Amino acid sequence: MRIQVNGEARETTAATILALVEELGLDIRKVAVERNLEIVPRSLHGETALAENDRIEVVQFVGGG
């Protein structure tokens, strides 16, 4: 299916937000995800289905000092 991730068009076979984050190679514990302008709680990533033309924003937390 075709979705947008951080403003860029992307083809994916991921069915859920969790699968998409894993497909992107990100650590699920260190990301925040928004789907169609609504934040998706981490506890719902595995059950929140993706749909054609969804707009996903993924923010990755980075530590530093």
mmCIF file of the N, C-alpha and C atoms, coordinates in Angstrom:
data_MODEL
# 
_entry.id   MODEL 
# 
loop_
_atom_site.group_PDB 
_atom_site.id 
_atom_site.type_symbol 
_atom_site.label_atom_id 
_atom_site.label_alt_id 
_atom_site.label_comp_id 
_atom_site.label_asym_id 
_atom_site.label_entity_id 
_atom_site.label_seq_id 
_atom_site.pdbx_PDB_ins_code 
_atom_site.Cartn_x 
_atom_site.Cartn_y 
_atom_site.Cartn_z 
_atom_site.occupancy 
_atom_site.B_iso_or_equiv 
_atom_site.pdbx_formal_charge 
_atom_site.auth_seq_id 
_atom_site.auth_comp_id 
_atom_site.auth_asym_id 
_atom_site.auth_atom_id 
_atom_site.pdbx_PDB_model_num 
ATOM 1   N N  . MET A 1 1  ? 0.831  -1.177 0.000  1.00 0.00 ? 1  MET A N  1 
ATOM 2   C CA . MET A 1 1  ? 0.000  0.000  0.000  1.00 0.00 ? 1  MET A CA 1 
ATOM 3   C C  . MET A 1 1  ? 0.874  1.237  0.000  1.00 0.00 ? 1  MET A C  1 
ATOM 4   N N  . ARG A 1 2  ? 0.307  2.332  -0.409 1.00 0.00 ? 2  ARG A N  1 
ATOM 5   C CA . ARG A 1 2  ? 1.046  3.587  -0.490 1.00 0.00 ? 2  ARG A CA 1 
ATOM 6   C C  . ARG A 1 2  ? 0.628  4.491  0.673  1.00 0.00 ? 2  ARG A C  1 
ATOM 7   N N  . ILE A 1 3  ? 1.630  4.953  1.434  1.00 0.00 ? 3  ILE A N  1 
ATOM 8   C CA . ILE A 1 3  ? 1.403  5.873  2.546  1.00 0.00 ? 3  ILE A CA 1 
ATOM 9   C C  . ILE A 1 3  ? 2.442  6.980  2.473  1.00 0.00 ? 3  ILE A C  1 
ATOM 10  N N  . GLN A 1 4  ? 2.327  7.953  3.357  1.00 0.00 ? 4  GLN A N  1 
ATOM 11  C CA . GLN A 1 4  ? 3.356  8.984  3.501  1.00 0.00 ? 4  GLN A CA 1 
ATOM 12  C C  . GLN A 1 4  ? 4.002  8.814  4.860  1.00 0.00 ? 4  GLN A C  1 
ATOM 13  N N  . VAL A 1 5  ? 5.317  8.833  4.888  1.00 0.00 ? 5  VAL A N  1 
ATOM 14  C CA . VAL A 1 5  ? 6.066  8.766  6.137  1.00 0.00 ? 5  VAL A CA 1 
ATOM 15  C C  . VAL A 1 5  ? 6.944  9.997  6.206  1.00 0.00 ? 5  VAL A C  1 
ATOM 16  N N  . ASN A 1 6  ? 6.705  10.817 7.201  1.00 0.00 ? 6  ASN A N  1 
ATOM 17  C CA . ASN A 1 6  ? 7.446  12.069 7.383  1.00 0.00 ? 6  ASN A CA 1 
ATOM 18  C C  . ASN A 1 6  ? 7.472  12.891 6.092  1.00 0.00 ? 6  ASN A C  1 
ATOM 19  N N  . GLY A 1 7  ? 6.314  12.943 5.428  1.00 0.00 ? 7  GLY A N  1 
ATOM 20  C CA . GLY A 1 7  ? 6.163  13.779 4.243  1.00 0.00 ? 7  GLY A CA 1 
ATOM 21  C C  . GLY A 1 7  ? 6.616  13.169 2.934  1.00 0.00 ? 7  GLY A C  1 
ATOM 22  N N  . GLU A 1 8  ? 7.137  11.941 2.967  1.00 0.00 ? 8  GLU A N  1 
ATOM 23  C CA . GLU A 1 8  ? 7.612  11.297 1.751  1.00 0.00 ? 8  GLU A CA 1 
ATOM 24  C C  . GLU A 1 8  ? 6.753  10.088 1.412  1.00 0.00 ? 8  GLU A C  1 
ATOM 25  N N  . ALA A 1 9  ? 6.382  9.963  0.143  1.00 0.00 ? 9  ALA A N  1 
ATOM 26  C CA . ALA A 1 9  ? 5.592  8.818  -0.310 1.00 0.00 ? 9  ALA A CA 1 
ATOM 27  C C  . ALA A 1 9  ? 6.409  7.546  -0.127 1.00 0.00 ? 9  ALA A C  1 
ATOM 28  N N  . ARG A 1 10 ? 5.719  6.478  0.292  1.00 0.00 ? 10 ARG A N  1 
ATOM 29  C CA . ARG A 1 10 ? 6.414  5.217  0.535  1.00 0.00 ? 10 ARG A CA 1 
ATOM 30  C C  . ARG A 1 10 ? 5.456  4.060  0.275  1.00 0.00 ? 10 ARG A C  1 
ATOM 31  N N  . GLU A 1 11 ? 5.981  3.016  -0.343 1.00 0.00 ? 11 GLU A N  1 
ATOM 32  C CA . GLU A 1 11 ? 5.245  1.760  -0.507 1.00 0.00 ? 11 GLU A CA 1 
ATOM 33  C C  . GLU A 1 11 ? 5.609  0.877  0.680  1.00 0.00 ? 11 GLU A C  1 
ATOM 34  N N  . THR A 1 12 ? 4.609  0.222  1.256  1.00 0.00 ? 12 THR A N  1 
ATOM 35  C CA . THR A 1 12 ? 4.874  -0.653 2.390  1.00 0.00 ? 12 THR A CA 1 
ATOM 36  C C  . THR A 1 12 ? 3.961  -1.869 2.354  1.00 0.00 ? 12 THR A C  1 
ATOM 37  N N  . THR A 1 13 ? 4.434  -2.929 2.960  1.00 0.00 ? 13 THR A N  1 
ATOM 38  C CA . THR A 1 13 ? 3.597  -4.114 3.145  1.00 0.00 ? 13 THR A CA 1 
ATOM 39  C C  . THR A 1 13 ? 3.187  -4.223 4.614  1.00 0.00 ? 13 THR A C  1 
ATOM 40  N N  . ALA A 1 14 ? 3.650  -3.269 5.436  1.00 0.00 ? 14 ALA A N  1 
ATOM 41  C CA . ALA A 1 14 ? 3.329  -3.285 6.862  1.00 0.00 ? 14 ALA A CA 1 
ATOM 42  C C  . ALA A 1 14 ? 1.831  -3.101 7.063  1.00 0.00 ? 14 ALA A C  1 
ATOM 43  N N  . ALA A 1 15 ? 1.261  -3.909 7.948  1.00 0.00 ? 15 ALA A N  1 
ATOM 44  C CA . ALA A 1 15 ? -0.177 -3.832 8.214  1.00 0.00 ? 15 ALA A CA 1 
ATOM 45  C C  . ALA A 1 15 ? -0.498 -2.962 9.428  1.00 0.00 ? 15 ALA A C  1 
ATOM 46  N N  . THR A 1 16 ? 0.504  -2.787 10.317 1.00 0.00 ? 16 THR A N  1 
ATOM 47  C CA . THR A 1 16 ? 0.291  -2.014 11.536 1.00 0.00 ? 16 THR A CA 1 
ATOM 48  C C  . THR A 1 16 ? 1.416  -1.002 11.718 1.00 0.00 ? 16 THR A C  1 
ATOM 49  N N  . ILE A 1 17 ? 1.203  -0.096 12.653 1.00 0.00 ? 17 ILE A N  1 
ATOM 50  C CA . ILE A 1 17 ? 2.254  0.880  12.960 1.00 0.00 ? 17 ILE A CA 1 
ATOM 51  C C  . ILE A 1 17 ? 3.491  0.168  13.488 1.00 0.00 ? 17 ILE A C  1 
ATOM 52  N N  . LEU A 1 18 ? 3.308  -0.824 14.341 1.00 0.00 ? 18 LEU A N  1 
ATOM 53  C CA . LEU A 1 18 ? 4.450  -1.572 14.862 1.00 0.00 ? 18 LEU A CA 1 
ATOM 54  C C  . LEU A 1 18 ? 5.257  -2.187 13.724 1.00 0.00 ? 18 LEU A C  1 
ATOM 55  N N  . ALA A 1 19 ? 4.589  -2.813 12.773 1.00 0.00 ? 19 ALA A N  1 
ATOM 56  C CA . ALA A 1 19 ? 5.287  -3.428 11.641 1.00 0.00 ? 19 ALA A CA 1 
ATOM 57  C C  . ALA A 1 19 ? 6.011  -2.375 10.807 1.00 0.00 ? 19 ALA A C  1 
ATOM 58  N N  . LEU A 1 20 ? 5.418  -1.199 10.656 1.00 0.00 ? 20 LEU A N  1 
ATOM 59  C CA . LEU A 1 20 ? 6.070  -0.126 9.900  1.00 0.00 ? 20 LEU A CA 1 
ATOM 60  C C  . LEU A 1 20 ? 7.332  0.352  10.607 1.00 0.00 ? 20 LEU A C  1 
ATOM 61  N N  . VAL A 1 21 ? 7.245  0.559  11.915 1.00 0.00 ? 21 VAL A N  1 
ATOM 62  C CA . VAL A 1 21 ? 8.427  1.008  12.675 1.00 0.00 ? 21 VAL A CA 1 
ATOM 63  C C  . VAL A 1 21 ? 9.542  -0.025 12.552 1.00 0.00 ? 21 VAL A C  1 
ATOM 64  N N  . GLU A 1 22 ? 9.189  -1.298 12.636 1.00 0.00 ? 22 GLU A N  1 
ATOM 65  C CA . GLU A 1 22 ? 10.195 -2.352 12.476 1.00 0.00 ? 22 GLU A CA 1 
ATOM 66  C C  . GLU A 1 22 ? 10.750 -2.362 11.058 1.00 0.00 ? 22 GLU A C  1 
ATOM 67  N N  . GLU A 1 23 ? 9.891  -2.160 10.059 1.00 0.00 ? 23 GLU A N  1 
ATOM 68  C CA . GLU A 1 23 ? 10.333 -2.099 8.666  1.00 0.00 ? 23 GLU A CA 1 
ATOM 69  C C  . GLU A 1 23 ? 11.322 -0.948 8.449  1.00 0.00 ? 23 GLU A C  1 
ATOM 70  N N  . LEU A 1 24 ? 11.106 0.149  9.165  1.00 0.00 ? 24 LEU A N  1 
ATOM 71  C CA . LEU A 1 24 ? 11.995 1.314  9.059  1.00 0.00 ? 24 LEU A CA 1 
ATOM 72  C C  . LEU A 1 24 ? 13.301 1.109  9.825  1.00 0.00 ? 24 LEU A C  1 
ATOM 73  N N  . GLY A 1 25 ? 13.380 0.022  10.592 1.00 0.00 ? 25 GLY A N  1 
ATOM 74  C CA . GLY A 1 25 ? 14.601 -0.283 11.344 1.00 0.00 ? 25 GLY A CA 1 
ATOM 75  C C  . GLY A 1 25 ? 14.774 0.558  12.594 1.00 0.00 ? 25 GLY A C  1 
ATOM 76  N N  . LEU A 1 26 ? 13.663 1.031  13.146 1.00 0.00 ? 26 LEU A N  1 
ATOM 77  C CA . LEU A 1 26 ? 13.721 1.877  14.334 1.00 0.00 ? 26 LEU A CA 1 
ATOM 78  C C  . LEU A 1 26 ? 13.385 1.078  15.585 1.00 0.00 ? 26 LEU A C  1 
ATOM 79  N N  . ASP A 1 27 ? 13.857 1.567  16.715 1.00 0.00 ? 27 ASP A N  1 
ATOM 80  C CA . ASP A 1 27 ? 13.585 0.945  18.007 1.00 0.00 ? 27 ASP A CA 1 
ATOM 81  C C  . ASP A 1 27 ? 12.227 1.446  18.488 1.00 0.00 ? 27 ASP A C  1 
ATOM 82  N N  . ILE A 1 28 ? 11.265 0.552  18.611 1.00 0.00 ? 28 ILE A N  1 
ATOM 83  C CA . ILE A 1 28 ? 9.904  0.916  18.984 1.00 0.00 ? 28 ILE A CA 1 
ATOM 84  C C  . ILE A 1 28 ? 9.856  1.643  20.328 1.00 0.00 ? 28 ILE A C  1 
ATOM 85  N N  . ARG A 1 29 ? 10.832 1.403  21.186 1.00 0.00 ? 29 ARG A N  1 
ATOM 86  C CA . ARG A 1 29 ? 10.857 2.052  22.502 1.00 0.00 ? 29 ARG A CA 1 
ATOM 87  C C  . ARG A 1 29 ? 11.292 3.503  22.424 1.00 0.00 ? 29 ARG A C  1 
ATOM 88  N N  . LYS A 1 30 ? 11.854 3.908  21.278 1.00 0.00 ? 30 LYS A N  1 
ATOM 89  C CA . LYS A 1 30 ? 12.421 5.249  21.167 1.00 0.00 ? 30 LYS A CA 1 
ATOM 90  C C  . LYS A 1 30 ? 11.755 6.107  20.102 1.00 0.00 ? 30 LYS A C  1 
ATOM 91  N N  . VAL A 1 31 ? 10.503 5.790  19.763 1.00 0.00 ? 31 VAL A N  1 
ATOM 92  C CA . VAL A 1 31 ? 9.809  6.583  18.756 1.00 0.00 ? 31 VAL A CA 1 
ATOM 93  C C  . VAL A 1 31 ? 8.434  7.013  19.251 1.00 0.00 ? 31 VAL A C  1 
ATOM 94  N N  . ALA A 1 32 ? 7.973  8.113  18.697 1.00 0.00 ? 32 ALA A N  1 
ATOM 95  C CA . ALA A 1 32 ? 6.589  8.554  18.857 1.00 0.00 ? 32 ALA A CA 1 
ATOM 96  C C  . ALA A 1 32 ? 6.001  8.571  17.454 1.00 0.00 ? 32 ALA A C  1 
ATOM 97  N N  . VAL A 1 33 ? 4.750  8.125  17.326 1.00 0.00 ? 33 VAL A N  1 
ATOM 98  C CA . VAL A 1 33 ? 4.134  8.007  16.011 1.00 0.00 ? 33 VAL A CA 1 
ATOM 99  C C  . VAL A 1 33 ? 2.797  8.748  15.994 1.00 0.00 ? 33 VAL A C  1 
ATOM 100 N N  . GLU A 1 34 ? 2.615  9.483  14.917 1.00 0.00 ? 34 GLU A N  1 
ATOM 101 C CA . GLU A 1 34 ? 1.355  10.176 14.677 1.00 0.00 ? 34 GLU A CA 1 
ATOM 102 C C  . GLU A 1 34 ? 0.766  9.622  13.394 1.00 0.00 ? 34 GLU A C  1 
ATOM 103 N N  . ARG A 1 35 ? -0.521 9.312  13.407 1.00 0.00 ? 35 ARG A N  1 
ATOM 104 C CA . ARG A 1 35 ? -1.223 8.807  12.224 1.00 0.00 ? 35 ARG A CA 1 
ATOM 105 C C  . ARG A 1 35 ? -2.359 9.756  11.903 1.00 0.00 ? 35 ARG A C  1 
ATOM 106 N N  . ASN A 1 36 ? -2.291 10.353 10.727 1.00 0.00 ? 36 ASN A N  1 
ATOM 107 C CA . ASN A 1 36 ? -3.332 11.283 10.285 1.00 0.00 ? 36 ASN A CA 1 
ATOM 108 C C  . ASN A 1 36 ? -3.624 12.350 11.339 1.00 0.00 ? 36 ASN A C  1 
ATOM 109 N N  . LEU A 1 37 ? -2.545 12.957 11.836 1.00 0.00 ? 37 LEU A N  1 
ATOM 110 C CA . LEU A 1 37 ? -2.581 14.081 12.785 1.00 0.00 ? 37 LEU A CA 1 
ATOM 111 C C  . LEU A 1 37 ? -3.003 13.707 14.200 1.00 0.00 ? 37 LEU A C  1 
ATOM 112 N N  . GLU A 1 38 ? -3.042 12.413 14.526 1.00 0.00 ? 38 GLU A N  1 
ATOM 113 C CA . GLU A 1 38 ? -3.367 11.974 15.878 1.00 0.00 ? 38 GLU A CA 1 
ATOM 114 C C  . GLU A 1 38 ? -2.248 11.089 16.422 1.00 0.00 ? 38 GLU A C  1 
ATOM 115 N N  . ILE A 1 39 ? -1.782 11.411 17.620 1.00 0.00 ? 39 ILE A N  1 
ATOM 116 C CA . ILE A 1 39 ? -0.735 10.604 18.246 1.00 0.00 ? 39 ILE A CA 1 
ATOM 117 C C  . ILE A 1 39 ? -1.309 9.236  18.596 1.00 0.00 ? 39 ILE A C  1 
ATOM 118 N N  . VAL A 1 40 ? -0.542 8.199  18.284 1.00 0.00 ? 40 VAL A N  1 
ATOM 119 C CA . VAL A 1 40 ? -0.950 6.824  18.593 1.00 0.00 ? 40 VAL A CA 1 
ATOM 120 C C  . VAL A 1 40 ? -0.135 6.372  19.804 1.00 0.00 ? 40 VAL A C  1 
ATOM 121 N N  . PRO A 1 41 ? -0.798 6.061  20.916 1.00 0.00 ? 41 PRO A N  1 
ATOM 122 C CA . PRO A 1 41 ? -0.060 5.592  22.092 1.00 0.00 ? 41 PRO A CA 1 
ATOM 123 C C  . PRO A 1 41 ? 0.741  4.331  21.762 1.00 0.00 ? 41 PRO A C  1 
ATOM 124 N N  . ARG A 1 42 ? 1.908  4.216  22.342 1.00 0.00 ? 42 ARG A N  1 
ATOM 125 C CA . ARG A 1 42 ? 2.780  3.071  22.079 1.00 0.00 ? 42 ARG A CA 1 
ATOM 126 C C  . ARG A 1 42 ? 2.059  1.751  22.339 1.00 0.00 ? 42 ARG A C  1 
ATOM 127 N N  . SER A 1 43 ? 1.202  1.727  23.331 1.00 0.00 ? 43 SER A N  1 
ATOM 128 C CA . SER A 1 43 ? 0.492  0.491  23.653 1.00 0.00 ? 43 SER A CA 1 
ATOM 129 C C  . SER A 1 43 ? -0.450 0.040  22.528 1.00 0.00 ? 43 SER A C  1 
ATOM 130 N N  . LEU A 1 44 ? -0.761 0.932  21.582 1.00 0.00 ? 44 LEU A N  1 
ATOM 131 C CA . LEU A 1 44 ? -1.653 0.597  20.477 1.00 0.00 ? 44 LEU A CA 1 
ATOM 132 C C  . LEU A 1 44 ? -0.945 0.404  19.142 1.00 0.00 ? 44 LEU A C  1 
ATOM 133 N N  . HIS A 1 45 ? 0.376  0.525  19.111 1.00 0.00 ? 45 HIS A N  1 
ATOM 134 C CA . HIS A 1 45 ? 1.118  0.400  17.853 1.00 0.00 ? 45 HIS A CA 1 
ATOM 135 C C  . HIS A 1 45 ? 0.885  -0.951 17.175 1.00 0.00 ? 45 HIS A C  1 
ATOM 136 N N  . GLY A 1 46 ? 0.798  -2.011 17.950 1.00 0.00 ? 46 GLY A N  1 
ATOM 137 C CA . GLY A 1 46 ? 0.641  -3.345 17.377 1.00 0.00 ? 46 GLY A CA 1 
ATOM 138 C C  . GLY A 1 46 ? -0.750 -3.630 16.839 1.00 0.00 ? 46 GLY A C  1 
ATOM 139 N N  . GLU A 1 47 ? -1.731 -2.860 17.272 1.00 0.00 ? 47 GLU A N  1 
ATOM 140 C CA . GLU A 1 47 ? -3.101 -3.118 16.823 1.00 0.00 ? 47 GLU A CA 1 
ATOM 141 C C  . GLU A 1 47 ? -3.680 -2.000 15.966 1.00 0.00 ? 47 GLU A C  1 
ATOM 142 N N  . THR A 1 48 ? -2.911 -0.947 15.730 1.00 0.00 ? 48 THR A N  1 
ATOM 143 C CA . THR A 1 48 ? -3.391 0.143  14.886 1.00 0.00 ? 48 THR A CA 1 
ATOM 144 C C  . THR A 1 48 ? -3.037 -0.148 13.437 1.00 0.00 ? 48 THR A C  1 
ATOM 145 N N  . ALA A 1 49 ? -4.071 -0.425 12.649 1.00 0.00 ? 49 ALA A N  1 
ATOM 146 C CA . ALA A 1 49 ? -3.877 -0.799 11.244 1.00 0.00 ? 49 ALA A CA 1 
ATOM 147 C C  . ALA A 1 49 ? -3.555 0.410  10.389 1.00 0.00 ? 49 ALA A C  1 
ATOM 148 N N  . LEU A 1 50 ? -2.707 0.182  9.398  1.00 0.00 ? 50 LEU A N  1 
ATOM 149 C CA . LEU A 1 50 ? -2.417 1.200  8.401  1.00 0.00 ? 50 LEU A CA 1 
ATOM 150 C C  . LEU A 1 50 ? -3.399 1.056  7.252  1.00 0.00 ? 50 LEU A C  1 
ATOM 151 N N  . ALA A 1 51 ? -3.679 2.167  6.583  1.00 0.00 ? 51 ALA A N  1 
ATOM 152 C CA . ALA A 1 51 ? -4.582 2.159  5.440  1.00 0.00 ? 51 ALA A CA 1 
ATOM 153 C C  . ALA A 1 51 ? -3.968 2.979  4.312  1.00 0.00 ? 51 ALA A C  1 
ATOM 154 N N  . GLU A 1 52 ? -4.404 2.700  3.100  1.00 0.00 ? 52 GLU A N  1 
ATOM 155 C CA . GLU A 1 52 ? -3.941 3.434  1.919  1.00 0.00 ? 52 GLU A CA 1 
ATOM 156 C C  . GLU A 1 52 ? -4.052 4.939  2.181  1.00 0.00 ? 52 GLU A C  1 
ATOM 157 N N  . ASN A 1 53 ? -3.000 5.658  1.816  1.00 0.00 ? 53 ASN A N  1 
ATOM 158 C CA . ASN A 1 53 ? -2.927 7.125  1.920  1.00 0.00 ? 53 ASN A CA 1 
ATOM 159 C C  . ASN A 1 53 ? -2.816 7.663  3.339  1.00 0.00 ? 53 ASN A C  1 
ATOM 160 N N  . ASP A 1 54 ? -2.542 6.811  4.337  1.00 0.00 ? 54 ASP A N  1 
ATOM 161 C CA . ASP A 1 54 ? -2.298 7.318  5.689  1.00 0.00 ? 54 ASP A CA 1 
ATOM 162 C C  . ASP A 1 54 ? -1.098 8.241  5.670  1.00 0.00 ? 54 ASP A C  1 
ATOM 163 N N  . ARG A 1 55 ? -1.136 9.230  6.537  1.00 0.00 ? 55 ARG A N  1 
ATOM 164 C CA . ARG A 1 55 ? -0.006 10.148 6.721  1.00 0.00 ? 55 ARG A CA 1 
ATOM 165 C C  . ARG A 1 55 ? 0.589  9.865  8.086  1.00 0.00 ? 55 ARG A C  1 
ATOM 166 N N  . ILE A 1 56 ? 1.797  9.339  8.084  1.00 0.00 ? 56 ILE A N  1 
ATOM 167 C CA . ILE A 1 56 ? 2.477  8.926  9.314  1.00 0.00 ? 56 ILE A CA 1 
ATOM 168 C C  . ILE A 1 56 ? 3.657  9.850  9.571  1.00 0.00 ? 56 ILE A C  1 
ATOM 169 N N  . GLU A 1 57 ? 3.764  10.314 10.804 1.00 0.00 ? 57 GLU A N  1 
ATOM 170 C CA . GLU A 1 57 ? 4.936  11.066 11.231 1.00 0.00 ? 57 GLU A CA 1 
ATOM 171 C C  . GLU A 1 57 ? 5.604  10.244 12.329 1.00 0.00 ? 57 GLU A C  1 
ATOM 172 N N  . VAL A 1 58 ? 6.899  10.025 12.178 1.00 0.00 ? 58 VAL A N  1 
ATOM 173 C CA . VAL A 1 58 ? 7.663  9.259  13.156 1.00 0.00 ? 58 VAL A CA 1 
ATOM 174 C C  . VAL A 1 58 ? 8.775  10.148 13.688 1.00 0.00 ? 58 VAL A C  1 
ATOM 175 N N  . VAL A 1 59 ? 8.825  10.271 15.013 1.00 0.00 ? 59 VAL A N  1 
ATOM 176 C CA . VAL A 1 59 ? 9.883  11.049 15.661 1.00 0.00 ? 59 VAL A CA 1 
ATOM 177 C C  . VAL A 1 59 ? 10.692 10.090 16.515 1.00 0.00 ? 59 VAL A C  1 
ATOM 178 N N  . GLN A 1 60 ? 12.005 10.119 16.318 1.00 0.00 ? 60 GLN A N  1 
ATOM 179 C CA . GLN A 1 60 ? 12.885 9.223  17.070 1.00 0.00 ? 60 GLN A CA 1 
ATOM 180 C C  . GLN A 1 60 ? 13.601 10.024 18.136 1.00 0.00 ? 60 GLN A C  1 
ATOM 181 N N  . PHE A 1 61 ? 13.552 9.539  19.369 1.00 0.00 ? 61 PHE A N  1 
ATOM 182 C CA . PHE A 1 61 ? 14.217 10.198 20.478 1.00 0.00 ? 61 PHE A CA 1 
ATOM 183 C C  . PHE A 1 61 ? 15.700 9.833  20.452 1.00 0.00 ? 61 PHE A C  1 
ATOM 184 N N  . VAL A 1 62 ? 16.542 10.851 20.654 1.00 0.00 ? 62 VAL A N  1 
ATOM 185 C CA . VAL A 1 62 ? 17.971 10.650 20.645 1.00 0.00 ? 62 VAL A CA 1 
ATOM 186 C C  . VAL A 1 62 ? 18.537 11.256 21.921 1.00 0.00 ? 62 VAL A C  1 
ATOM 187 N N  . GLY A 1 63 ? 19.313 10.463 22.635 1.00 0.00 ? 63 GLY A N  1 
ATOM 188 C CA . GLY A 1 63 ? 19.937 10.965 23.860 1.00 0.00 ? 63 GLY A CA 1 
ATOM 189 C C  . GLY A 1 63 ? 21.247 11.686 23.531 1.00 0.00 ? 63 GLY A C  1 
ATOM 190 N N  . GLY A 1 64 ? 21.658 12.475 24.414 1.00 0.00 ? 64 GLY A N  1 
ATOM 191 C CA . GLY A 1 64 ? 22.925 13.191 24.209 1.00 0.00 ? 64 GLY A CA 1 
ATOM 192 C C  . GLY A 1 64 ? 23.230 14.037 25.418 1.00 0.00 ? 64 GLY A C  1 
ATOM 193 N N  . GLY A 1 65 ? 24.309 14.741 25.309 1.00 0.00 ? 65 GLY A N  1 
ATOM 194 C CA . GLY A 1 65 ? 24.629 15.564 26.470 1.00 0.00 ? 65 GLY A CA 1 
ATOM 195 C C  . GLY A 1 65 ? 25.747 16.493 26.198 1.00 0.00 ? 65 GLY A C  1 
# 
